[in-house]
Structure formats: C-alpha cells, structure tokens
Amino acid sequence: MTCTHCGNNIPNGNANFCNRCGQPLEPAAPAASRKSTGGGRGFSPRISDPAFARYLKASGTWSLLFASLLAVAAVTGFFLYGHLSDEMDNPQALFIGMGIGGMFLAIALLQIAGRKRTRTWDGIVVDKRVEHKRKKVGDGSSGYRMEPYVLYTVLLKEDGGKRHEIRTEDDDTVYNYYQVGDRVRHHKGLNSYEKYDKSGDSIIFCNACASLNDIRDEYCFRCKCPLLK
C-alpha cells in the first residue's frame, strides 16, 4: 500500500494510518478510473518489468560498442598518419592514437559504472527557476558571438536532504511538467524521475529513455519500456 499524501510505501496492507506522515490511508483508485483521467496516483510497480533491465543492459552494450569503434578508428587513423605523413612517425603517432582510443573506452566504462552506482530515492520538487542568459557560440575562425537563451531549472530535494537539478535550455516542457510540492522517485540506473501524482497529466516521460509520450499510451513509442503511470 502507498500513502496518497506523502508517497510512502507501507508494507502492512491493513494499516489505517501512514507510519511516516500519520495521515489516514485512502484506498487506491481502481484501474478503470485512473485510465479515464490519464495517469494515476502512486509510484508504479511496473518499474519491476524485465524490460527496464534489458534496456539498461542494452544501453551499456551499445555504449561500449560505440566507444570501441571510436577507439579502433583513432588507433587506425593515427597509425596511418604516422606511416604516411612527414610530420609525425610511428610509433609516436600510434601511441597517441592508443591514448585517445583508451580515453573513449574509459569514458564508456565510467558511464556504465556510474549508472550501476546510482540508487533509488524519493524526494520532492522544492523550487523552479527561469533564467535569461547568454552564451558564446562560433567556431573561432569567423569569430564568436553572444547568443541569448533561456535556462529552465527544476530543483529536487531527497528525503535525506541531498539536492538535485533538472536543467533544459529553451524548452519548458520538463519545467511545466513538474510543480513545486510534487513527490518524485528516482529509480536506480535510470536518469529520470517518476512523478507520484500523474492524475492531471496529459503527457508522461519514459523513465528509461526520457522520451515524451501521451499519458494514454502503455509503452514508450521509442524504447518500448512500460510507462510508469
């Protein structure tokens, strides 16, 4: 059972009050009524679907494969450069290529390890900000120019106190999706957040690939993982 006030998971299905906030527990709305309004209230048990584990495994495999291809290209390119160019000889060019290739592989391995080190936690949206900024753009050969942009920030706070930010530039979709006071859950291995109350939403973000979906859909149109609604 899940508390509809604070999102706390309560193992005792017969409890009358939440052991975190003390509010009386309300029975969950039936599935039919939740579907008629789009999403429902509560963190979805569909996160345990094997599709998420397959997605994480495939993401790690593709990251490592892409990094390996870049590494091979770097080693081969520098070896040929050292063999054909008068500016650099082998094995110096080959060693540079091996160093760059190793860097690609190291980045991929760090990303995979970083996903595995993440954890599931609950929190709340504590603030939102809109900032008008300017950034330097250009390739240097034709000079640089200052270009304006809007930075949208959603600030989250774990129940344990740690703070997190979601930032987007010139796109207020995520900014408008979350409201101050929303309960959220970050799922281990995924770079996204599940909102506790989706009853008033018309859209939903896939918790695997972060693609934007219609709240009436059951599965993400891009990665086919279940939508947590």
Secondary structure, 3 states (H helix, E strand, C coil): CECCCCCCECCCCCCCECCCCCCECCCCCCHHHHHHCCCCECCCHHHHCHHHHHHHHHHHHHHHHHHHHHHHHHHHHHHHHHHHCCCCCCCHHHHHHHHHHHHHHHHHHHHHHHHHHCCCEEEEEEEEEEEEEEEEECCCCCCCEEEEEEEEEEEEEECCCCEEEEEEECCCHHHHHCCCCCEEEECCCCCCEEECECCCCCEEECCCCCCEEECCCCECCCCCCECCC
